[in-house]
Each structure stands twice: as C-alpha cells, then as structure tokens.
C-alpha cells in the first residue's frame, strides 16, 4: 500500500466500468435517450458511485 494518501484514495474509489456503464445506460434510457448526453450521464454516475462507496 502506498504512503501517498492521494493514491490510496484513488484506488479505494475505483469503480468498475461495467457498473458505471449499466447505471449510466439506465439513467440515459429513463431520460428518453437524449442525443449527445452519453458522457454527461457517464460522469454523473461515476461521481455518484464513488460518493456511495465512500459513504458506505
């Protein structure tokens, strides 16, 4: 384990791409599949999942 707190924090909050993909797709689909918002939903879900993991 690294003594650098930034590296340790980054490793603890790494979320598998398939978890982000599945949830982002669901969110995009529930918002009627708007064109051009794929990355917006991806990054939103990534932040949500990291926050949920830190809170757990």
C-alpha positions in Angstrom: 0.0 0.0 0.0 1.3 3.4 -0.9 2.0 6.0 1.8 0.6 8.7 -0.6 -2.9 9.5 0.6 -4.0 10.7 -2.9 -3.0 7.3 -4.5 -4.7 5.4 -1.7 -7.9 7.4 -2.1 -7.9 7.0 -5.9 -7.5 3.2 -5.5 -10.3 3.0 -2.9 -12.8 4.8 -5.2 -12.1 3.0 -8.4 -15.4 1.8 -9.9 -15.6 -1.0 -12.5 -16.6 0.3 -15.9 -19.4 -2.2 -16.3 -21.1 -0.8 -13.1 -20.8 2.7 -14.5 -22.0 1.6 -17.9 -25.0 -0.2 -16.7 -26.2 2.5 -14.4 -25.4 5.3 -16.9 -27.3 3.5 -19.6 -30.3 3.1 -17.3 -30.3 6.8 -16.5 -29.9 7.8 -20.1 -32.7 5.5 -21.1 -35.0 6.8 -18.3 -34.4 10.3 -19.7 -35.6 9.3 -23.1 -32.2 8.7 -24.7 -31.1 12.3 -25.4 -28.5 12.6 -28.1 -25.1 13.9 -27.0 -25.6 13.2 -23.3 -23.8 9.9 -23.0 -20.7 11.3 -21.4 -22.7 13.6 -19.1 -24.5 10.6 -17.7 -21.3 8.5 -17.5 -19.5 11.1 -15.4 -22.6 11.8 -13.3 -22.9 8.1 -12.5 -19.2 7.7 -11.8 -19.4 10.6 -9.2 -22.5 9.1 -7.6 -21.0 5.6 -7.3 -17.7 7.0 -5.9 -19.7 9.0 -3.3 -21.8 6.0 -2.4 -18.7 3.9 -2.0 -17.1 6.5 0.3 -20.2 6.8 2.4 -20.5 3.0 2.9 
